[in-house]
Every structure is written in C-alpha cells, then in structure tokens.
Amino acid sequence: MGSRPIPAGRGEPALGRAGPSDARLMSMSATGESSQIDIDPERVAGWLAEDRDLQLIDVRESHERDAGYIEGSLHIELQKLTSLASTVDREHPVVFYCRVGARSEMAAQAFRAAGFEAHSMSGGLRRWAAEGRALSPEGGYVADH
C-alpha cells in the first residue's frame, strides 16, 4: 500500500514507498517500442474517472505547466525526473504527459526499464485539449515549448 499522490499544483511530487534503487533510472532516450508504452487520452481520462491509483505526471517545463495542465496531475520537469524518481510510487501505474508526447515517451521508457508500469499519453496535452478535455486552471491552454 503506497500513499496516494499529492495533486499537482501544490508544489510537491507524489510520495510513495519507493526505495533508493528507484532513483537509479536508466539514461532517458527515445529508443524502444512506443506501441507498448503509448496510451491514448481517452483511456487516461477513463482511468482517472475510475479513481484508480493512477499517477499522472506532467514532465513539461514550469512555464508550460503554468499555462494549463490536467487537473490532479503531478508536475516533475523532465530534467528533474531522474533525481525525483524515488518520489514516484512503484506500486501504482504512472502515465507521463508533455506537449506532444516526445518527452513523456522518454520518461515512460526510462521508468519501464526501472521496473515501473509506465505509459506515455499519446499526442500529449495538445491531443487532450484538441479532443475537448478540460485544462486547469480555468482558461488554461497548451503553451508552446
């Protein structure tokens, strides 16, 4: 039983029962089979609606996050992800997202290599918003990278 993630926008990443070895993620690269990692926004929305212990992590830069994000998601910038990996609960699935999916795919691949059930939201926040899903705060939008 890990602790539930702290919603993003509160300044803290999720805290779980991760151990010191979790921080030893493999180097992040864009190689690997994305078909097994990608998950479409509709499925992510459904997963969130089911109130599963899903950890949804925004890996974009702070200025991008400030413009708009998915309610309930955590924020850990990609360049800080390796050093904060131990704050991600290994016992629950994690879905990473970014603007269009490239950065989140790198994160998901690295976390999968470290033994996490990790996914990347296909098409990123641009697809999420284009399909009519809400962004927070009110009036939120997808910022340029």
DSSP file (Angstrom, degrees, kcal/mol; ACC not computed):
  #  RESIDUE AA STRUCTURE BP1 BP2  ACC     N-H-->O    O-->H-N    N-H-->O    O-->H-N    TCO  KAPPA ALPHA  PHI   PSI    X-CA   Y-CA   Z-CA
    1    1 A M              0   0    0      0, 0.0     2,-0.2     0, 0.0     0, 0.0   0.000 360.0 360.0 360.0 109.7    0.0    0.0    0.0
    2    2 A G        -     0   0    0      1,-0.1    14,-0.1    14,-0.1     2,-0.1  -0.584 360.0 -96.7 -93.8 163.0    1.6    3.2   -1.1
    3    3 A S        -     0   0    0     -2,-0.2    14,-0.1    12,-0.1    86,-0.1  -0.461  45.3 -99.8 -76.5 154.4    0.4    6.6   -0.2
    4    4 A R        -     0   0    0     -2,-0.1    11,-0.4     1,-0.1    -1,-0.1  -0.426  45.3 -97.7 -72.0 147.1   -1.8    8.5   -2.7
    5    5 A P        -     0   0    0      0, 0.0     9,-0.1     0, 0.0    -1,-0.1  -0.297  31.8-118.8 -63.4 148.9   -0.2   11.1   -4.9
    6    6 A I        -     0   0    0     -3,-0.1     4,-0.1     1,-0.1     5,-0.1  -0.792  40.1-105.5 -85.4 127.3   -0.4   14.7   -3.8
    7    7 A P    >   -     0   0    0      0, 0.0     3,-0.8     0, 0.0     5,-0.3  -0.202  39.3-106.9 -56.1 142.9   -2.2   16.6   -6.6
    8    8 A A  T 3  S+     0   0    0     65,-1.5    64,-0.3     1,-0.2    66,-0.1  -0.165 100.6  54.2 -65.4 163.6    0.0   18.8   -8.7
    9    9 A G  T 3  S+     0   0    0     66,-0.1    -1,-0.2    62,-0.1    65,-0.1   0.375  86.6  90.1  89.7  -5.1   -0.1   22.5   -8.3
   10   10 A R  S <  S-     0   0    0     -3,-0.8    -2,-0.1     2,-0.3    64,-0.0   0.421 102.1-114.6-101.4  -2.1    0.6   22.1   -4.6
   11   11 A G  S    S+     0   0    0      1,-0.2    -3,-0.1    -5,-0.1    63,-0.0   0.389  83.1  94.6  90.6  -4.2    4.3   22.2   -5.1
   12   12 A E        -     0   0    0     -5,-0.3    -2,-0.3    -6,-0.0    63,-0.2  -0.951  65.9-131.1-124.9 142.0    5.1   18.6   -4.1
   13   13 A P        -     0   0    0      0, 0.0    75,-0.1     0, 0.0    -7,-0.0  -0.324  47.0 -75.2 -78.0 170.9    5.6   15.4   -6.1
   14   14 A A        -     0   0    0     -9,-0.1     2,-0.5    -2,-0.1   -10,-0.1  -0.338  44.4-145.6 -63.7 146.8    3.8   12.2   -5.2
   15   15 A L        +     0   0    0    -11,-0.4     2,-0.2    -3,-0.1   -12,-0.1  -0.968  31.1 150.5-115.9 131.8    5.2   10.3   -2.2
   16   16 A G        -     0   0    0     -2,-0.5    73,-0.1    70,-0.4   -12,-0.1  -0.622  59.8 -76.2-139.2-161.4    5.2    6.5   -2.1
   17   17 A R  S    S+     0   0    0     -2,-0.2     2,-0.2   -14,-0.1    70,-0.1  -0.183  71.6 147.7 -98.5  40.6    7.1    3.6   -0.8
   18   18 A A        -     0   0    0     68,-0.4    -2,-0.1     1,-0.1    71,-0.1  -0.497  36.3-141.4 -77.8 145.4    9.8    3.8   -3.3
   19   19 A G    >   -     0   0    0     -2,-0.2     3,-1.6     1,-0.0     4,-0.4  -0.443  30.7 -92.0-101.0 176.9   13.3    2.8   -2.3
   20   20 A P  G >  S+     0   0    0      0, 0.0     3,-1.1     0, 0.0     4,-0.3   0.799 120.6  63.4 -59.2 -30.4   16.7    4.2   -3.0
   21   21 A S  G >  S+     0   0    0      1,-0.2     3,-1.4     2,-0.2    -3,-0.0   0.748  88.0  71.5 -69.0 -20.3   17.2    1.9   -6.0
   22   22 A D  G <  S+     0   0    0     -3,-1.6    -1,-0.2     1,-0.3    65,-0.1   0.809  88.9  61.5 -63.2 -28.6   14.2    3.6   -7.7
   23   23 A A  G <  S+     0   0    0     -3,-1.1     2,-1.6    -4,-0.4    -1,-0.3   0.643  83.2  85.0 -73.6 -13.6   16.3    6.8   -8.3
   24   24 A R    <   +     0   0    0     -3,-1.4    -1,-0.2    -4,-0.3     2,-0.1  -0.437  63.8 165.7 -88.4  63.6   18.7    4.7  -10.4
   25   25 A L        -     0   0    0     -2,-1.6    86,-0.1    57,-0.2     3,-0.1  -0.472  40.9-104.9 -77.2 149.7   16.8    5.1  -13.6
   26   26 A M        -     0   0    0     84,-0.6    -1,-0.1     1,-0.2    88,-0.1  -0.306  53.7 -76.0 -66.4 158.4   18.5    4.3  -16.9
   27   27 A S        -     0   0    0      1,-0.1     2,-0.4    83,-0.0    -1,-0.2  -0.316  55.0-111.6 -55.7 135.2   19.5    7.1  -19.1
   28   28 A M        +     0   0    0     -3,-0.1     2,-0.3     2,-0.1    -1,-0.1  -0.570  50.1 159.2 -76.6 126.8   16.5    8.6  -20.8
   29   29 A S        -     0   0    0     77,-0.4    80,-0.1    -2,-0.4    81,-0.1  -0.933  49.8-119.4-142.2 166.8   16.4    8.0  -24.5
   30   30 A A  S    S+     0   0    0     -2,-0.3     2,-0.2    79,-0.1    76,-0.1   0.111  78.0 107.7 -94.8  21.4   13.9    8.0  -27.3
   31   31 A T        +     0   0    0     75,-0.1     2,-0.2     2,-0.1    -2,-0.2  -0.612  45.5  64.2 -97.2 161.1   14.5    4.3  -28.2
   32   32 A G  S    S-     0   0    0     -2,-0.2     2,-0.9    77,-0.0     3,-0.1  -0.609  90.9 -49.0 122.2 177.9   12.2    1.4  -27.6
   33   33 A E    >   -     0   0    0     -2,-0.2     3,-0.9     1,-0.2     4,-0.5  -0.780  43.1-176.4 -93.7 102.4    8.8    0.2  -28.6
   34   34 A S  G >> S+     0   0    0     -2,-0.9     4,-3.3     1,-0.2     3,-0.9   0.750  74.6  74.1 -70.5 -23.3    6.4    3.0  -28.2
   35   35 A S  G 34 S+     0   0    0      1,-0.3    -1,-0.2     2,-0.2    -2,-0.0   0.822 100.2  44.4 -62.2 -29.5    3.4    0.9  -29.2
   36   36 A Q  G <4 S+     0   0    0     -3,-0.9    -1,-0.3     1,-0.1    -2,-0.2   0.632 119.7  42.4 -85.4 -14.8    3.5   -0.9  -25.8
   37   37 A I  T <4 S+     0   0    0     -3,-0.9    83,-1.6    -4,-0.5    -2,-0.2   0.814  90.5  93.8-100.4 -39.2    4.0    2.4  -23.9
   38   38 A D  E  <  -a  120   0A   0     -4,-3.3     2,-0.4    81,-0.2    83,-0.2  -0.280  47.0-178.0 -64.6 140.2    1.6    4.8  -25.6
   39   39 A I  E     -a  121   0A   0     81,-2.4    83,-2.3     3,-0.0    -3,-0.0  -0.996  26.3-120.6-137.5 131.5   -1.9    5.2  -24.1
   40   40 A D    >>  -     0   0    0     -2,-0.4     4,-2.0    81,-0.2     3,-0.6  -0.346  22.4-113.9 -77.9 156.3   -4.5    7.5  -25.7
   41   41 A P  H 3> S+     0   0    0      0, 0.0     4,-2.9     0, 0.0     5,-0.2   0.821 114.2  60.0 -56.7 -34.3   -6.0   10.4  -23.9
   42   42 A E  H 3> S+     0   0    0      1,-0.2     4,-2.2     2,-0.2     5,-0.1   0.918 107.3  45.5 -61.2 -42.6   -9.5    8.8  -23.8
   43   43 A R  H <> S+     0   0    0     -3,-0.6     4,-2.6     2,-0.2    -1,-0.2   0.892 111.7  51.9 -67.9 -38.9   -8.1    5.9  -21.8
   44   44 A V  H  X S+     0   0    0     -4,-2.0     4,-2.6     2,-0.2    -2,-0.2   0.937 110.0  49.3 -61.5 -45.6   -6.2    8.2  -19.5
   45   45 A A  H  X S+     0   0    0     -4,-2.9     4,-2.3     1,-0.2    -2,-0.2   0.905 112.6  48.1 -60.1 -42.2   -9.5   10.2  -18.9
   46   46 A G  H  X S+     0   0    0     -4,-2.2     4,-1.6     2,-0.2    -1,-0.2   0.900 110.3  51.5 -64.2 -41.4  -11.3    6.9  -18.2
   47   47 A W  H  <>S+     0   0    0     -4,-2.6     5,-1.3     1,-0.2     4,-0.3   0.917 111.3  47.4 -61.7 -44.7   -8.6    5.7  -15.9
   48   48 A L  H ><5S+     0   0    0     -4,-2.6     3,-1.4     1,-0.2    -1,-0.2   0.890 109.2  54.1 -64.1 -39.8   -8.8    9.0  -13.9
   49   49 A A  H 3<5S+     0   0    0     -4,-2.3    -1,-0.2     1,-0.3    -2,-0.2   0.803 100.9  59.8 -65.8 -29.6  -12.6    8.8  -13.7
   50   50 A E  T 3<5S-     0   0    0     -4,-1.6    -1,-0.3    -5,-0.1    -2,-0.2   0.566 107.9-129.2 -73.8  -7.7  -12.4    5.3  -12.2
   51   51 A D  T < 5 +     0   0    0     -3,-1.4    -3,-0.2    -4,-0.3    -2,-0.1   0.842  47.9 164.6  59.5  36.7  -10.4    6.9   -9.4
   52   52 A R      < -     0   0    0     -5,-1.3     2,-0.9     1,-0.1    -1,-0.1  -0.270  57.0 -96.6 -70.9 169.5   -7.6    4.3   -9.7
   53   53 A D        +     0   0    0      2,-0.1     2,-0.2   -49,-0.0    -1,-0.1  -0.121  70.0 156.4 -81.7  40.5   -4.3    5.0   -8.0
   54   54 A L        -     0   0    0     -2,-0.9     2,-0.7    -7,-0.2    40,-0.2  -0.461  36.4-146.9 -70.0 135.7   -3.0    6.3  -11.3
   55   55 A Q  E     -b   94   0A   0     38,-2.4    40,-3.0    -2,-0.2     2,-0.6  -0.934  13.2-167.6-104.1 114.1   -0.1    8.7  -11.1
   56   56 A L  E     -b   95   0A   0     -2,-0.7    18,-3.4    16,-0.3     2,-0.5  -0.914   8.7-169.5-105.2 117.1   -0.4   11.3  -13.9
   57   57 A I  E     -bc  96  74A   0     38,-2.9    40,-2.4    -2,-0.6     2,-0.6  -0.937  16.8-150.6-121.2 123.0    2.8   13.2  -14.2
   58   58 A D  E     -bc  97  75A   0     16,-3.2    18,-2.2    -2,-0.5    40,-0.2  -0.789  11.5-175.2 -85.8 119.3    3.4   16.3  -16.4
   59   59 A V        +     0   0    0     38,-2.6    19,-2.1    -2,-0.6    20,-0.2   0.217  44.0 115.2-103.7  14.4    7.1   16.4  -17.5
   60   60 A R  S    S-     0   0    0     37,-0.3     2,-0.1    17,-0.2    -2,-0.0  -0.224  75.2 -85.5 -77.6 171.9    6.9   19.8  -19.2
   61   61 A E    >>  -     0   0    0     16,-0.1     4,-2.1     1,-0.1     3,-0.6  -0.332  43.2-104.0 -73.2 160.6    8.8   22.9  -18.1
   62   62 A S  H 3> S+     0   0    0      1,-0.2     4,-2.6     2,-0.2     5,-0.2   0.860 119.2  53.9 -57.2 -42.0    7.3   25.2  -15.5
   63   63 A H  H 3> S+     0   0    0      1,-0.2     4,-0.9     2,-0.2    -1,-0.2   0.855 110.1  49.0 -65.2 -32.1    6.1   28.0  -17.9
   64   64 A E  H <> S+     0   0    0     -3,-0.6     4,-1.1     2,-0.2    79,-0.4   0.913 111.2  49.3 -69.1 -42.7    4.3   25.3  -19.9
   65   65 A R  H  < S+     0   0    0     -4,-2.1     3,-0.4     1,-0.2    -2,-0.2   0.893 105.1  58.1 -62.3 -41.9    2.6   23.9  -16.8
   66   66 A D  H  < S+     0   0    0     -4,-2.6    -1,-0.2     1,-0.2    -2,-0.2   0.817 102.4  55.8 -59.7 -31.3    1.6   27.4  -15.7
   67   67 A A  H  < S-     0   0    0     -4,-0.9    74,-1.8    -3,-0.4     2,-0.2   0.862 127.9 -35.2 -71.8 -36.5   -0.4   27.9  -18.9
   68   68 A G     <  +     0   0    0     -4,-1.1     2,-0.3    -3,-0.4    -1,-0.3  -0.848  59.7 172.5 175.4 146.4   -2.5   24.8  -18.5
   69   69 A Y  B     -E  136   0B   0     67,-2.5    67,-3.4    -2,-0.2     2,-0.5  -0.944  42.7 -83.1-155.1 170.2   -2.4   21.2  -17.1
   70   70 A I    >   -     0   0    0     -2,-0.3     3,-2.1    65,-0.2    65,-0.1  -0.735  54.2-108.9 -84.8 125.0   -4.6   18.2  -16.4
   71   71 A E  T 3  S+     0   0    0     -2,-0.5     3,-0.1     1,-0.3    -1,-0.1  -0.245 102.6  20.8 -53.8 134.1   -6.4   18.6  -13.0
   72   72 A G  T 3  S+     0   0    0      1,-0.3   -16,-0.3   -64,-0.3    -1,-0.3   0.362  94.2 128.7  88.1  -4.7   -5.0   16.2  -10.5
   73   73 A S    <   -     0   0    0     -3,-2.1   -65,-1.5   -66,-0.2    -1,-0.3  -0.439  54.5-127.2 -81.9 159.1   -1.7   15.6  -12.3
   74   74 A L  E     -c   57   0A   0    -18,-3.4   -16,-3.2   -67,-0.2     2,-0.5  -0.592  16.1-135.0 -95.6 163.0    1.7   16.0  -10.7
   75   75 A H  E     +c   58   0A   0     -2,-0.2     2,-0.4   -18,-0.2   -16,-0.2  -0.953  34.8 152.5-127.1 114.9    4.5   18.2  -12.1
   76   76 A I        -     0   0    0    -18,-2.2     5,-0.1    -2,-0.5    -2,-0.1  -0.916  41.7-128.9-136.3 109.9    8.0   17.0  -12.3
   77   77 A E    >>  -     0   0    0     -2,-0.4     3,-2.0     1,-0.1     4,-0.8  -0.259  22.9-116.8 -58.4 143.7   10.1   18.6  -15.1
   78   78 A L  H >> S+     0   0    0    -19,-2.1     3,-1.2     1,-0.3     4,-0.5   0.872 114.1  55.2 -51.2 -44.7   11.8   16.1  -17.3
   79   79 A Q  H 34 S+     0   0    0      1,-0.3    -1,-0.3   -20,-0.2     4,-0.2   0.677 112.9  43.4 -67.8 -14.8   15.3   17.3  -16.3
   80   80 A K  H <> S+     0   0    0     -3,-2.0     4,-1.4     1,-0.1    -1,-0.3   0.459  89.1  92.5-102.8  -4.6   14.4   16.7  -12.6
   81   81 A L  H << S+     0   0    0     -3,-1.2     4,-0.4    -4,-0.8     3,-0.2   0.877  81.7  51.7 -63.1 -42.4   12.7   13.4  -13.1
   82   82 A T  T >< S+     0   0    0     -4,-0.5     3,-1.0     1,-0.2     4,-0.3   0.928 112.3  45.9 -61.6 -44.7   15.8   11.1  -12.5
   83   83 A S  T 34 S+     0   0    0      1,-0.2    -1,-0.2    -4,-0.2     3,-0.2   0.737 119.1  42.2 -72.0 -20.7   16.6   12.9   -9.2
   84   84 A L  T >< S+     0   0    0     -4,-1.4     3,-2.1    -3,-0.2     4,-0.3   0.250  79.7 109.5-106.7  11.6   13.0   12.7   -8.1
   85   85 A A  G X   +     0   0    0     -3,-1.0     3,-1.8    -4,-0.4    -1,-0.1   0.823  69.6  64.6 -57.7 -33.0   12.3    9.2   -9.3
   86   86 A S  G 3  S+     0   0    0      1,-0.3   -68,-0.4    -4,-0.3   -70,-0.4   0.626  92.7  63.7 -68.7 -10.7   12.1    7.9   -5.7
   87   87 A T  G <  S+     0   0    0     -3,-2.1     2,-0.5   -72,-0.1    -1,-0.3   0.533  83.8  90.8 -88.1  -6.5    9.0   10.1   -5.1
   88   88 A V  S <  S-     0   0    0     -3,-1.8     2,-0.6    -4,-0.3   -72,-0.1  -0.791  86.2-119.2 -92.4 129.2    7.0    8.1   -7.7
   89   89 A D    >   -     0   0    0     -2,-0.5     3,-1.2     1,-0.2   -34,-0.1  -0.551  17.9-160.3 -74.0 115.3    5.1    5.2   -6.2
   90   90 A R  T 3  S+     0   0    0     -2,-0.6    27,-0.3     1,-0.2    -1,-0.2   0.701  85.2  66.0 -66.5 -22.3    6.3    2.0   -7.8
   91   91 A E  T 3  S+     0   0    0     25,-0.1    -1,-0.2     2,-0.1    -2,-0.1   0.543  98.8  55.8 -82.5  -7.2    3.2    0.1   -6.7
   92   92 A H  S <  S-     0   0    0     -3,-1.2    25,-0.2   -40,-0.0   -38,-0.1  -0.941  92.3 -98.3-127.7 148.2    0.8    2.1   -8.9
   93   93 A P        -     0   0    0      0, 0.0   -38,-2.4     0, 0.0     2,-0.4  -0.244  34.9-152.1 -62.5 151.3    0.8    2.8  -12.7
   94   94 A V  E     -bd  55 118A   0     23,-2.6    25,-2.2   -40,-0.2     2,-0.5  -0.989   9.5-167.0-128.5 135.0    2.2    6.0  -13.9
   95   95 A V  E     -bd  56 119A   0    -40,-3.0   -38,-2.9    -2,-0.4     2,-0.3  -0.989  10.8-158.1-120.3 125.3    1.3    8.0  -17.1
   96   96 A F  E     -bd  57 120A   0     23,-2.8    25,-2.7    -2,-0.5     2,-0.3  -0.751  11.4-176.4 -98.1 147.4    3.6   10.8  -18.2
   97   97 A Y  E     +b   58   0A   0    -40,-2.4   -38,-2.6    -2,-0.3   -37,-0.3  -0.991  10.9 162.8-141.9 155.2    2.5   13.6  -20.5
   98   98 A C        -     0   0    0     -2,-0.3    27,-2.9    23,-0.3    28,-0.2  -0.594  59.7 -64.1-142.7-155.6    4.0   16.6  -22.2
   99   99 A R  S    S-     0   0    0     25,-0.2    27,-2.5    -2,-0.2    28,-0.3   0.957 123.2  -6.5 -69.6 -51.4    3.0   18.9  -25.0
  100  100 A V  S    S-     0   0    0     24,-0.2    23,-0.6    25,-0.2    24,-0.2   0.488 104.3 -93.9-126.7  -7.3    3.0   16.3  -27.9
  101  101 A G  S  > S+     0   0    0     22,-0.2     4,-1.6    21,-0.1     5,-0.1   0.277  93.4 103.5 117.7 -11.8    4.4   13.1  -26.4
  102  102 A A  H  > S+     0   0    0      2,-0.2     4,-1.7     1,-0.2     5,-0.1   0.956  88.2  40.0 -69.9 -49.9    8.1   13.0  -27.1
  103  103 A R  H  > S+     0   0    0      1,-0.2     4,-2.1     2,-0.2    -1,-0.2   0.898 115.7  52.0 -66.3 -40.1    9.4   13.9  -23.6
  104  104 A S  H  > S+     0   0    0      1,-0.2     4,-2.6     2,-0.2    -1,-0.2   0.845 106.3  54.6 -67.2 -31.8    6.7   11.8  -21.9
  105  105 A E  H  X S+     0   0    0     -4,-1.6     4,-2.4     2,-0.2    -1,-0.2   0.908 107.1  50.2 -66.9 -40.6    7.8    8.8  -24.1
  106  106 A M  H  X S+     0   0    0     -4,-1.7     4,-2.1     2,-0.2   -77,-0.4   0.922 112.4  47.8 -60.4 -43.6   11.4    9.2  -22.9
  107  107 A A  H  X S+     0   0    0     -4,-2.1     4,-2.5     2,-0.2     5,-0.2   0.926 111.6  49.2 -63.8 -45.5   10.2    9.3  -19.3
  108  108 A A  H  X S+     0   0    0     -4,-2.6     4,-2.6     1,-0.2    -1,-0.2   0.900 110.4  51.0 -62.4 -41.3    8.0    6.2  -19.7
  109  109 A Q  H  X S+     0   0    0     -4,-2.4     4,-2.2     2,-0.2    -1,-0.2   0.919 111.4  47.6 -62.9 -43.2   10.7    4.2  -21.3
  110  110 A A  H  X S+     0   0    0     -4,-2.1     4,-1.0     2,-0.2   -84,-0.6   0.909 113.9  46.8 -64.8 -42.0   13.2    5.0  -18.5
  111  111 A F  H  <>S+     0   0    0     -4,-2.5     5,-2.6     2,-0.2     3,-0.3   0.874 110.7  52.3 -69.8 -36.4   10.7    4.2  -15.8
  112  112 A R  H ><5S+     0   0    0     -4,-2.6     3,-2.0     1,-0.2    -1,-0.2   0.922 106.1  54.2 -62.0 -42.9    9.7    0.9  -17.6
  113  113 A A  H 3<5S+     0   0    0     -4,-2.2    -1,-0.2     1,-0.3    -2,-0.2   0.782 106.8  52.8 -61.9 -25.8   13.4    0.0  -17.7
  114  114 A A  T 3<5S-     0   0    0     -4,-1.0    -1,-0.3    -3,-0.3    -2,-0.2   0.338 128.9 -96.6 -92.4   5.4   13.5    0.5  -13.9
  115  115 A G  T < 5S+     0   0    0     -3,-2.0    -3,-0.2     1,-0.3     2,-0.2   0.560  78.3 134.7  97.1   8.3   10.5   -1.8  -13.4
  116  116 A F      < -     0   0    0     -5,-2.6     2,-1.2    -6,-0.1    -1,-0.3  -0.541  64.4-117.9 -85.8 154.5    7.6    0.6  -13.2
  117  117 A E        +     0   0    0    -27,-0.3   -23,-2.6   -25,-0.2     2,-0.4  -0.810  57.7 169.1 -84.7  95.7    4.2    0.2  -15.0
  118  118 A A  E     + d   0  94A   0     -2,-1.2     2,-0.3   -25,-0.2   -23,-0.2  -0.894  18.2 177.6-123.0 143.3    4.8    3.4  -17.0
  119  119 A H  E     - d   0  95A   0    -25,-2.2   -23,-2.8    -2,-0.4     2,-0.4  -0.903  21.9-135.0-136.7 162.6    3.0    4.8  -20.0
  120  120 A S  E     -ad  38  96A   0    -83,-1.6   -81,-2.4    -2,-0.3     2,-0.7  -0.983  28.1-119.5-119.7 133.1    3.1    7.9  -22.2
  121  121 A M  E >   -a   39   0A   0    -25,-2.7     3,-1.8    -2,-0.4   -23,-0.3  -0.623  35.8-122.3 -75.4 114.8    0.0    9.8  -23.2
  122  122 A S  T 3  S+     0   0    0    -83,-2.3   -21,-0.1    -2,-0.7    -1,-0.1  -0.315  91.2   8.3 -60.9 128.7   -0.2    9.7  -26.9
  123  123 A G  T 3> S-     0   0    0    -23,-0.6     4,-1.6     4,-0.1     3,-0.4   0.355 103.4-131.6  82.1  -7.4   -0.3   13.1  -28.6
  124  124 A G  H <>  -     0   0    0     -3,-1.8     4,-2.0     1,-0.2     3,-0.3  -0.036  54.4 -32.5  61.5-161.0    0.3   14.8  -25.3
  125  125 A L  H  > S+     0   0    0    -27,-2.9     4,-2.6     1,-0.2     5,-0.3   0.787 133.4  64.2 -66.5 -28.9   -1.6   17.7  -23.9
  126  126 A R  H  > S+     0   0    0    -27,-2.5     4,-2.5    -3,-0.4    -1,-0.2   0.936 107.5  41.8 -60.2 -44.8   -2.3   19.1  -27.4
  127  127 A R  H  X S+     0   0    0     -4,-1.6     4,-1.9   -28,-0.3    -2,-0.2   0.918 111.7  55.7 -68.1 -42.5   -4.3   16.0  -28.2
  128  128 A W  H  <>S+     0   0    0     -4,-2.0     5,-1.9     1,-0.2    -2,-0.2   0.938 115.2  38.5 -52.4 -50.8   -6.0   16.0  -24.8
  129  129 A A  H ><5S+     0   0    0     -4,-2.6     3,-2.1     1,-0.2    -1,-0.2   0.886 111.6  57.4 -70.5 -40.3   -7.2   19.6  -25.4
  130  130 A A  H 3<5S+     0   0    0     -4,-2.5    -1,-0.2     1,-0.3    -2,-0.2   0.795 102.5  56.5 -62.1 -27.8   -8.0   19.0  -29.1
  131  131 A E  T 3<5S-     0   0    0     -4,-1.9    -1,-0.3    -3,-0.2    -2,-0.2   0.319 126.0-102.4 -87.3   8.3  -10.3   16.2  -28.2
  132  132 A G  T < 5S+     0   0    0     -3,-2.1     2,-0.3     1,-0.3    -3,-0.2   0.641  70.2 147.2  87.0  15.9  -12.3   18.7  -25.9
  133  133 A R      < -     0   0    0     -5,-1.9    -1,-0.3    -6,-0.2    -2,-0.1  -0.622  50.2-102.5 -87.4 147.5  -11.0   17.7  -22.5
  134  134 A A        -     0   0    0     -2,-0.3     2,-0.4     1,-0.0   -63,-0.2  -0.249  27.9-156.0 -70.4 150.4  -10.6   20.4  -19.8
  135  135 A L      > -     0   0    0      5,-0.2     5,-0.5   -65,-0.1     4,-0.3  -0.930  26.4 -97.9-119.3 148.9   -7.4   22.1  -18.8
  136  136 A S  B   5S+E   69   0B   0    -67,-3.4   -67,-2.5    -2,-0.4     2,-0.2  -0.837  91.5  42.4-109.1 154.0   -6.8   23.7  -15.4
  137  137 A P  T > 5S-     0   0    0      0, 0.0     3,-2.4     0, 0.0    -2,-0.1   0.707 106.0 -89.3 -69.5 178.5   -6.8   26.5  -14.4
  138  138 A E  T 3 5S+     0   0    0      1,-0.3    -2,-0.1    -2,-0.2    -4,-0.0  -0.292 120.3  24.1 -52.9 133.1   -9.9   27.8  -16.0
  139  139 A G  T 3 5S+     0   0    0     -4,-0.3    -1,-0.3     1,-0.2    -3,-0.1   0.535  91.8 159.4  83.8   6.7   -8.9   29.3  -19.3
  140  140 A G    < < -     0   0    0     -3,-2.4   -72,-0.3    -5,-0.5     2,-0.3  -0.205  15.6-176.5 -62.4 154.4   -5.9   27.1  -19.4
  141  141 A Y        -     0   0    0    -74,-1.8     2,-0.8   -77,-0.1    -5,-0.1  -0.919  34.8 -92.0-146.0 168.5   -4.2   26.4  -22.8
  142  142 A V        -     0   0    0     -2,-0.3     2,-0.1   -16,-0.1   -77,-0.1  -0.787  45.2-147.4 -90.0 113.4   -1.4   24.4  -24.2
  143  143 A A        -     0   0    0     -2,-0.8     2,-0.1   -79,-0.4   -79,-0.1  -0.412  19.6-103.2 -79.0 153.7    1.8   26.5  -24.2
  144  144 A D              0   0    0      1,-0.1    -1,-0.1    -2,-0.1     0, 0.0  -0.430 360.0 360.0 -69.5 152.5    4.5   26.3  -26.8
  145  145 A H              0   0    0     -2,-0.1    -1,-0.1   -81,-0.0   -81,-0.1   0.467 360.0 360.0 -70.6 360.0    7.6   24.5  -25.7
